[in-house]
Amino acid sequence: MLTVGDKLPAFNVKSVVSLEKGKEFKDITQDSFKGKWQILFFWPKDFTFICPTEIAEFGKHDKDFKDRDAQILGVSTDSEFVHHAWRTHHADLKHLPFPMLADIKRELSASLGVLHKEEGVALRATFIVDPEGIIRHVSVNDLSVGRNVKEVLRTLDAFQTDELCPCNWQKGEETLTSKLQKAG
């Protein structure tokens, strides 16, 4: 599995970006959002139970991520047509503000090392990638437990301070770096 400090690998995948006829699909690469923070989150399968709760929650916080100059990219090994059908038929996914990437060849999932060994689908992995394309955070859950989107946002906030942040630090709180500067 790629980890903190590794470079996000090159990829080029179809994605669903809209339900508007003629504007549904777009190719997304590692450079599509160059210069921005990227939040890549993987889910196992469309038309399941835990996955839409996570996807919808990321959608609800899209503005919070955009305010931090970060682009959310949702990824599974389903095709762009399956993503489109799911968005069309699931009320919580109809108006998603971020692309749903179709890693149908499993190249991105495999290069990041997040394929479940028996099931062959993506684990619930989250990567925070900085504007230079360097992975700064990785978390991976087994298939049965969803992630905490607010924690992803909190972690991004901490990285963007470029300072030492203690356990449970929240945006707006004093960092350890500022405490040390005051003490020195």
C-alpha positions as CSV (number, residue, x, y, z in Angstrom):
1,M,0.0,0.0,0.0
2,L,1.2,3.5,-0.8
3,T,1.5,5.6,2.3
4,V,2.4,9.0,3.7
5,G,5.2,10.6,1.7
6,D,4.5,8.6,-1.5
7,K,3.6,10.4,-4.7
8,L,0.0,9.9,-5.9
9,P,0.4,7.5,-8.9
10,A,-0.7,8.5,-12.4
11,F,-4.2,7.6,-13.4
12,N,-6.8,8.3,-16.0
13,V,-10.4,7.1,-15.4
14,K,-13.9,7.9,-16.5
15,S,-16.1,9.5,-14.0
16,V,-19.6,10.7,-13.5
17,V,-19.8,14.4,-12.9
18,S,-23.4,15.2,-13.7
19,L,-26.8,13.8,-14.5
20,E,-27.3,16.5,-17.2
21,K,-27.8,14.8,-20.6
22,G,-24.6,15.1,-22.7
23,K,-22.5,16.2,-19.7
24,E,-22.6,13.1,-17.5
25,F,-19.0,11.8,-18.0
26,K,-15.5,13.2,-17.9
27,D,-12.0,11.7,-17.8
28,I,-10.2,12.5,-14.6
29,T,-6.4,12.2,-14.1
30,Q,-4.1,12.9,-11.2
31,D,-3.5,16.3,-12.8
32,S,-7.2,17.3,-13.2
33,F,-7.0,19.3,-10.0
34,K,-3.3,20.2,-10.0
35,G,-2.4,22.7,-7.3
36,K,-5.3,21.7,-5.0
37,W,-5.5,19.4,-2.1
38,Q,-7.3,16.2,-3.1
39,I,-9.4,13.9,-1.0
40,L,-9.6,10.5,-2.6
41,F,-12.1,8.2,-0.9
42,F,-12.8,4.6,-2.0
43,W,-15.9,2.5,-1.4
44,P,-16.4,-1.2,-2.2
45,K,-19.6,-1.3,-4.4
46,D,-22.4,0.8,-5.7
47,F,-26.0,-0.1,-4.7
48,T,-25.0,-1.2,-1.2
49,F,-25.9,0.0,2.3
50,I,-22.9,1.8,4.0
51,C,-21.4,3.3,0.9
52,P,-24.2,5.8,0.2
53,T,-24.1,7.1,3.7
54,E,-20.4,8.0,3.3
55,I,-20.8,9.4,-0.2
56,A,-23.8,11.6,0.8
57,E,-21.9,12.8,3.9
58,F,-18.9,13.8,1.7
59,G,-21.4,15.6,-0.5
60,K,-22.9,17.5,2.4
61,H,-19.4,18.7,3.3
62,D,-18.2,19.5,-0.2
63,K,-18.4,23.3,0.4
64,D,-16.3,22.9,3.5
65,F,-13.6,21.1,1.5
66,K,-13.8,23.6,-1.4
67,D,-13.4,26.4,1.2
68,R,-10.1,24.7,2.0
69,D,-9.1,24.5,-1.7
70,A,-9.6,20.7,-1.7
71,Q,-11.3,18.6,-4.3
72,I,-13.2,15.5,-3.3
73,L,-12.8,12.4,-5.6
74,G,-15.0,9.4,-4.8
75,V,-13.8,6.1,-6.3
76,S,-15.0,2.5,-6.6
77,T,-14.3,-0.3,-9.0
78,D,-17.8,0.0,-10.6
79,S,-18.2,1.4,-14.1
80,E,-19.2,4.9,-14.9
81,F,-22.6,3.5,-16.1
82,V,-23.2,1.9,-12.8
83,H,-22.3,5.1,-11.0
84,H,-24.7,7.0,-13.2
85,A,-27.5,4.6,-12.6
86,W,-27.0,4.7,-8.9
87,R,-26.9,8.5,-8.8
88,T,-30.1,8.5,-10.9
89,H,-32.0,6.2,-8.6
90,H,-30.7,7.2,-5.1
91,A,-32.1,10.4,-3.7
92,D,-29.1,11.1,-1.6
93,L,-26.7,10.9,-4.6
94,K,-28.6,12.7,-7.3
95,H,-26.9,16.1,-6.7
96,L,-23.4,15.1,-5.7
97,P,-21.0,18.0,-6.2
98,F,-17.9,15.8,-6.8
99,P,-16.9,13.3,-9.4
100,M,-17.5,9.5,-8.9
101,L,-14.5,7.8,-10.5
102,A,-14.9,4.5,-12.2
103,D,-11.8,2.4,-11.5
104,I,-13.2,-0.5,-13.5
105,K,-9.7,-1.9,-14.4
106,R,-8.8,-1.6,-10.8
107,E,-5.5,0.2,-11.7
108,L,-5.8,3.1,-9.3
109,S,-7.0,0.8,-6.4
110,A,-4.2,-1.7,-7.1
111,S,-1.5,1.0,-7.4
112,L,-2.6,2.5,-4.1
113,G,-2.9,-1.0,-2.5
114,V,-6.5,-0.8,-1.4
115,L,-8.0,-3.8,-3.0
116,H,-9.7,-6.3,-0.7
117,K,-7.7,-9.6,-1.0
118,E,-10.7,-11.9,-1.3
119,E,-13.5,-9.7,-2.6
120,G,-11.4,-7.8,-5.2
121,V,-13.2,-4.5,-4.5
122,A,-11.8,-1.3,-2.9
123,L,-11.5,-1.1,0.8
124,R,-12.9,2.0,2.5
125,A,-9.7,4.0,2.1
126,T,-9.2,7.7,2.4
127,F,-6.1,9.6,1.0
128,I,-5.4,13.2,1.6
129,V,-3.0,14.4,-1.1
130,D,-1.3,17.8,-1.0
131,P,-1.1,20.3,-3.9
132,E,2.3,18.8,-4.9
133,G,0.7,15.3,-5.3
134,I,2.3,13.9,-2.1
135,I,0.1,11.6,0.1
136,R,-0.1,13.2,3.5
137,H,-2.7,11.0,5.2
138,V,-4.0,7.4,4.7
139,S,-6.8,5.6,6.6
140,V,-8.3,2.3,5.7
141,N,-11.4,0.6,7.1
142,D,-12.6,-2.9,6.5
143,L,-15.7,-3.3,4.4
144,S,-18.2,-3.3,7.3
145,V,-17.4,0.1,8.9
146,G,-17.9,3.6,7.4
147,R,-15.5,6.5,7.9
148,N,-16.0,9.8,9.7
149,V,-16.0,12.7,7.1
150,K,-15.7,15.3,9.8
151,E,-12.4,13.7,10.9
152,V,-11.1,13.8,7.3
153,L,-11.9,17.5,7.3
154,R,-10.3,18.0,10.7
155,T,-7.1,16.2,9.5
156,L,-7.0,18.4,6.4
157,D,-7.3,21.5,8.6
158,A,-4.4,20.4,10.7
159,F,-2.2,19.7,7.6
160,Q,-3.0,23.1,6.2
161,T,-1.7,24.9,9.3
162,D,1.7,23.5,8.5
163,E,2.3,23.5,12.2
164,L,2.4,20.9,15.0
165,C,-1.2,20.0,16.0
166,P,-2.0,18.0,19.1
167,C,-4.5,15.2,19.5
168,N,-8.1,16.3,18.9
169,W,-7.0,19.7,17.6
170,Q,-9.7,21.7,15.9
171,K,-9.5,24.5,13.4
172,G,-9.2,27.8,15.3
173,E,-7.5,26.3,18.3
174,E,-3.9,27.1,19.2
175,T,-1.3,24.7,17.7
176,L,1.7,23.4,19.6
177,T,3.9,25.5,17.4
178,S,2.3,28.7,18.5
179,K,2.5,27.5,22.2
180,L,6.2,26.8,21.8
181,Q,6.8,30.2,20.2
182,K,5.0,31.9,23.1
183,A,7.1,29.9,25.7
184,G,10.4,30.6,23.9
